[in-house]
């Protein structure tokens, strides 16, 4: 085997081990729930259409999460997608990321009574 081919194979070996990661849907105004991931392929369910922004998508996903919990479900974490971004609804709030495995940034935080609010909009003691 030529040395240059061997170097190329060694350089590409880590890429072969990479698993495919799901991509968020990019449809305009459509809010999705990530139902499952099979072999790196994401399966999405439409939650709402004609959604004006990511805040409204997060609210729709939060309403769905609460309904599931009221029906006896135990999953407190919901993942959704809106126009190319992931939304991660967790007990602490809503986080957003450009990739499923990437860094997650606070988008909405929980107030003392459990509602969602924009970070910094609620002062302590209010």
SULGI-V131725 format. One record per backbone hydrogen bond with DSSP energy under -0.5 kcal/mol. CO is the residue of the C=O (numbers start at 1). NH is the residue of the N-H. If there is no record, write none. Layout:
<<CO NH> <CO NH>>
This chain:
<<2 6> <3 7> <4 8> <5 9> <6 10> <7 11> <8 12> <9 13> <10 14> <12 15> <12 16> <13 16> <13 17> <14 18> <15 18> <22 100> <25 84> <27 30> <27 83> <29 51> <30 83> <31 47> <31 48> <32 81> <33 35> <33 45> <36 43> <38 41> <40 42> <41 38> <42 44> <43 35> <43 36> <45 33> <48 31> <50 52> <53 57> <54 58> <55 59> <56 60> <57 61> <58 62> <59 63> <60 64> <61 65> <62 66> <63 67> <64 68> <65 69> <66 70> <67 71> <68 73> <69 72> <74 76> <78 89> <79 34> <80 87> <81 32> <82 85> <85 82> <86 97> <87 80> <87 89> <88 90> <88 95> <89 78> <90 93> <92 110> <93 90> <94 107> <94 108> <95 88> <96 105> <97 86> <99 102> <105 96> <107 119> <108 94> <109 117> <111 114> <115 111> <117 109> <118 121> <121 123> <123 126>>
